[in-house]
Amino acid sequence: MKNWFTLVVVCLSLLSSGTYAKGVEKHRVIILTDIEADPDDTQSLVRLFLYANEIDIKGIVATTSVWHKNSVEPESIIKVINAYGEVQPNLTKHKTGYPKAKQLLKLVKSGLPKYGMLGVGDGHDSEGSDWIIQELEKKDQRPLWISTWGGVNTLAQALHTIRKTKSASEAKALIDKIRVYTISDQDDSGIWIRDNFPSLFYIVSPGDDYDSATWTGINSVIDGIDNSSISNKWFAQNIQQGHGPLGARYPDVAWGVEGDTPAFLSLIPNGLNHAEKPNWGGWGGRYELSIPDFSKTKEGGSDVIIAPETRAIWTDANDKFTPYVQGEYGRATVPGKQSFEGYKETLWRWRDDFQNDFAARMDWTTQSYQQANHAPVPVLKSADHFTVKSGQGFPLDASASTDPDGDNLSFIWFDYPEAGTYKKAVSTGAANNAHAIYVTAPEVTETQTVHIILKVTDKGSPALSSYKRIVVTVEPQ
């Protein structure tokens, strides 16, 4: 009877997880990685494969970069996939949809072992650039994300070939499907792409000044907060040691830990991320469509060409963030005493959440369903998009939220003024850690949008969080 009860609990938990994801279309993505330029590409691959059931991986292409100009290393990708293959059966005990290693191995391709624009032009096609075009030509209406961890010349070559071999209308249809998130500029083809394909959706902190780039929020040590979730000790305990063959593949930090991971974090369905709307913010940071001020662009020390942008790109945006802290007595969750503002804040504000999620999924590689933790399922009693009048009050109730493991749940509701058009703070109440709150819409003279985020966190180990984003349109009376 005990075994039967356990089986029922697991099945119901998997069903609830599936229900939460129902209707969420997987993002398809091709990875461009200058693997072996820095151990962080291997680190990011390890994390990526733990989400291979949530993201539709369509290709992993070994490329060059300013740090790795004359060779490509697809065999290093294969090593990580083989380690993933050893743990894939155990991962499927926790969630369905993990592809077999042999499927992923077929997706490993190579770009040319040439740096930047030296590998772009007539006669420079590669299996990597051909693969991008082949995927774009499929009868799949989903956008194709190009998650770029190094140089982007393999994509540049695909675009060159598309422009040369397709009619204008055919080329436009293919290019309109492309979404690029690149980790700064790591060769001289990035600025060429942006100049020559002005309609292309492109997320980047331009240039090679990594210190001020949004994506470095994943590994920056911030004064005034607990940075332990990016410490070497944390990685050793939660990822590298005692977590099977995939964790054993995770290398020590040499430069910065997982600098490439932000290029796919926004593709993970967690209730917060909306990859098509970078200005809404999420695990991969927040970006706004604008032409950066070139006078403020600093050189970062590589020989990547730095030049003014000729059109608007999705680029760095500021958040002002006050972390919530646990109260020892009385109200369980309260705002901290210190606020932070800047580019990196748009990403590191979620860092503990996505690190805990990473650690839990690494547990899935070796532990049974009953031993490991799984994210809660937030449920609203109202729609997550609705319209109210200026000054009108409305309730928000998440009391129907559940946890697959039966864990106790904590709630926190907060407004995200940078994500909406109404830029002033909107109160979510003094006791915004209750499962239900009452919000009063601001007084407006023109239609505005307000974003309220619900974060539900379990008390498992590690503590896992899921979200609901409520977008409220406020109309004048």
N, C-alpha and C positions, 0 to 999 in steps of 0.2 A: 504493500500500500504506500509506503514511504517513497519507493521508486516511482510509482505511478503519479503520486502527488508532485514530485520534482519535475517529471516530464510535462505535466499539465502547466506548471508555473513557467517553465522554459518556453513552451509553445505559445502561451498567452503573452509572454514578454516579447517574443519575436513578432507576434501578430501586432502588438501595440507599436513596436518599432516600425513595422511596415506601414501601419496606419498613419503614423506621424509623417513618414516619407511619401505617402501616397499623393500623387499629383505633382511631386517635385521632380522635374525633368533633370536627369543627370547632365552636367556640363561635359562636353567632349573637349579633349585637350591633347595637344602635342607638346612634348617637353623638348626644349633645346638646351643641352647641358655641356659646358666645357669641363666635364668630369676629369679629374686628376690635376686641374689647375689649383685646386684647393680641396681639402677633405670635406668642405661643407656641401658639395654637390652629392657626395655619397650619403652624408647625413640626411639631406633633403629627400633623396630617393627612398631611404629607409622609411621615413615618415609617409611619403606619398603612397607607398604600397599598402600601408595600413588603412588607407582611405580608398583603395582600389575598387571597393564595392560602392562607393559614393560618387566617384568621379569616373567618367568614361574615357579611359586612357587610350588614345588612338596612335600614339607614336612616341618613341624616346630616341632622340637624335643626338649623337655625340658630335660636338662642334668645337671650334676654336674660340679664342677670345684674346684680348690684349695681354692676358697672363699666360696664354697657352696657344701660341701662334701657329705652330707648324705640325701639329699632330692631333689626332682624335682617338679616343680610347673606348670604343664600344664594348670591349671585353670587360671593362670595369662595371658597366651597367649590367652585363650578364651575370657577374658574380653576385650582385645584390638580388637579382631576380631569382637566381638559384637558391639563395638563402630564404627568400620569400616563399618559394615553392615548398620548402621543408615545413613551414608553419601554416601554409594556406588551409590545410584540412582543419586545423584547430580554430583558425579565424572564422570559418564557416559555422562553427558551433555557436558563435555569438551573433553574427549577422549573415544574411544570405548575400549572394552577388559577388563574392570574391572570385576573380578570374583565376584559372589555373596558370601556373608559371609558363607552360608551353605556349599559351596564348600571348602572354606578354613578351616572350622571347621573339616571336614573329614581328613584334613592333619595334625592335631595336634596329636603328639605321645609323648611317654616318653622313655627315656633311663633308665638304672638302677640307683637307688639311692645309688650308690657306687662311691668312688673316684678312678679315674685313673685306673691303672692296676688291682686294686682289683675287677674291673668289667669287666675284659677281660679274656677270656679262656673258656674251656668247661663248658657248663651249664650256661653261662652268657648272652645268647641272650636276647634281649628285643624287644618290638614292634618297637622301634626306629631303632635298628640295622637290624631287619628283613625288615623294610620299605626301608632302604637304598638298601639292596640287591634286593628287589622286583622292585624298580625303575631302578636299573642297568640292570636287566634282561629284561626289556621292549624292544621291537623292536624300539628303538629310538636311532639314531646314534649320537645325540647331546651329548657332554660331560655333565656330572652331576657335578655341582659345590657343594661342601660342605662348606658352609659359617659358620665358627666356631667362636662363640662369647664367648665360655667358654672352658670347657674341651672337649677333642676329643675322649674320650674312647668309645663312641657309634659307631663312625667310626672304631676305632681299633677292636671292637668286630665284626663288619661286615666283616672286612678284615680277621680276624682270622677264621671266619666261611667259608668265600669264599675259603681260602687256604686249609681248612680241607675237604671241601665237594665237591670241583670242581676239574676237571682235570687241569693240568698245563696250557693247552691252553685256557680252559674256564675261569680260574682265570685271566689269562693275559688279555683276551678280556674285562672282566669286570673292572679290575683295570685300564686299559688304558683309560677308559672313565672318571675316577675320576679326578677332579680338586679341590684342597684344598686351601682355603685362611683362615688362622687362626690368630686370634688376639693374638700374642705371644704364649707362652706355658703356659697353665693354668691347666695342670695336667701332670703326668709322662708318659702318653701314646703317646704324640706327638713325642718324641725322639724315642720311640719304633717303631712307624709306619715308621719313616724315615729310621731307621736302617734296618728294616725287609722288607721294600718294596721300594727298591732303585730306581725303575723306576717311582714311583708315583709323579705326578705333585704337588708340595707343595710350597705355598707362606707363608713365616713366617719371622718375626723378632725373631730369636730363643732366648730361655731363658725367664726370667721373669723380665728383666730390662726394664720396660715400658718407662722410661724417654728418652731412646735413640732409641725407636722403631719408625719406619716410621708412623704407624697408629696414633700415638699421635699428628701428625700434624693437625688432625681435631679439637683438643681442646687445643693446646698449645697457650699461649699468647706470641706473638712475639714482641720484642722491635723493634720499627721503622716502624711499620705498624698499620693500623686501625684494631683492633680486635673486633669491636663492633658486628659483625655478630655471635659471639659466646658468647655474654654477656647474663646474666640472663634477662636483660631488653628486649633484642631482642627477646628471646624466649617467654617471657610473651606477648609481643605485636604481634608477628607474628605467634605464634603457639598455645600457651596455652589458651589465653583468647579471647573470641569473635569469635572462630573458630569452634564452634559446638562440638559434643560429642567426636570426635576423638582427636581434639586438647586438650580438657579437660582431656584426658587420659595421656597426656604427663607430666611426673613428673619433679619436680625440680631436679637440679644437686646435687648429693651428693659427688661424687669423680671427674669424668671427664665426660663432656657431650659427649654422643654418641660414646664412644670408640669402639663400635662394628660395627658402620655403614661403615667404610672403607672396611669391608669384603664383601660388596655387591655393593659399589659405582661403581666399574669398570664394573658391569654387565648392567648398564643403558646405552641404546643406545643414544649417544649424538653427534656422529661424531668424537669424540676424543678418547673414550675408545675402546680398542681392548683387551678384557680380556685374550685371548689366548697368547698375547704377552706382558707380564708384563714389559719387558724392553722398551716398547714404551711409557709408562707413561700414566696417566689419573687420573680421580677423585679419584681412590683408591690408588694413589701413583705409584712409579716406582720401579721395582725390577730387579736385574740381577742374572743370574744363576751362582752360585759360591759356594765354600766351605768357610764359614766364618772363620776368624781368631779367634780361641777359646781363645787365650791369651788376646783378647780384650773384651771377654764376661764378663759382670758384673752380679753379683747376685742382684736380685731385692727385696729380703726380704721375698718371699714366700718359701714353702718347695718343690717347683718343682725341679726335678732333672735337673742339668745343666751339659751337657757333650758335647764333641767335635762332630761335624757332620762328618759322615762317607762317605757322598757323597754330590754332588752339590745340592743346593736348590735355589729356587727363594727368594732372600733376599735383604736387604737394599742396596740402591744405591743413590749416590749423584746427585743432580741437582744444577746448579748455575742459579739463577733467579734474574732478575731485574724487579720489578713490574712497569707496566705502570701507569701513573697518568693522570688526566684530566688537560689540560692547561686552564688557565682562559682566555687568549687571544691567537690569532693566532692558531697554530696547535692544534686540539682538544685533541689529545692523544700523550703523549710523555713519554720516559723512565724516571723513577724516578732517584734520585741521589744515592740511596743505593741499593747494591746487597746483596744477601743472598746465602749461599751454605750449603747443608747438606741433611740428609735423609728426615727430616720432610718437607723440602721445596718441595719435589716431590709431596706432597699431599696438603699442605696448600696454594700453589700457585693457586689452583683452588677453594679455600674455599668460597670466596664471591660468586662465580658463583653457586656452588651447594647449598649454603644456600639460595640464592635468588630463586632458582628453588624449593626448599623445601617450602619456604614461599608462592610462587605462587600456588603450588599444594594444600597447606592447604587452600588457598582461594577458590579453586575449590570445597571444601567440603560444602561450604555454599553459594557461589555466583553464579549468572548466568554466561553464557558464555560472555555476553556483559560487565559484571562488572569486570571480572578477566583478567589477562594477560596470554599470551601463547607464547612459545618460537618461535623465528624466524626460517625460513627455509633457510639455506645457499645453494646456487646453484652455481656451477662452470661452466664456459663455456668450460673448458677443462677436461680431465680425471684427477683422483686424484692419479693415478699411471702411470708414464711414464719414458722414458729413453732419456737422452740427452748426448751430447759429452762434454768432458772437455772444460771449457771456453765458452760454448754456452749459449746464452741468451734465455729466454722464458717468455712469458706473463702469468699472472694469473689474472683472471677476475671473480668477484663475483657479478656483477651488476644485475644479474637476481634473486638475493636473494629476498625473500618476508617475510612478517610478517602477521600472521593470523588476527591480530587486526588492521592492517593498520598503525602500529607505524613506526616512523622514525628509521633508522638503522645506527649503527656505525660499522666500520670495523677495525680490526687490524690484520696484518700478522706478524708472527715472526718465526724464525727458532728454532728448538729444537735439538741442536747438540748431546745431550746425547742419544736421541732416535735412531739416525742413526749411520752409521759406520764412517762417516766423522765428526770428533769431533771439528773442528774449526768452528767459527761463519761464517755464510753466510748472507750477507746483503740482506734485503728485501726492501731496499730503504729508503731514508730519510722521504718520506711521506708515511709510511707504514700503514697509517690509511685511505688511499683512497680505493675505491671499486675495483680498478685494479692496479697492480704493475708489474714491470719488474725485473726479477731476472737473474743474471749471474751465471751459474754453476761454482764451483771452479775448479782450475786446479788440476788434479789428475793423478797419474801414475798407479793406479790400480782401479778397479771398486769400487765405494763407493755409499752409500745411504745418502740422505739428507731429513730430515723431516721439512716441512713448515706447520705451523698451521694457519688456518684462524679462527678467532673468530668473530662472528657476534652478536651484542648486540642491543636489542631494547631500546627504551626510555620509555617503559611502567613502571608500578610500581607493584611489584619490577622489576628492569631491568633484562631481561633474556638473556642468551647467548647460542648459539649453535656453533658447530665447523665443520670444514672440515680439515682432515689431508691429506696433499699432500706428497706422497713419491716419490722422484725423484732419479732414478738410474743414476749415472754419470759415463760414461765410458771414458777411455783415448782416445785421438785422434789417 
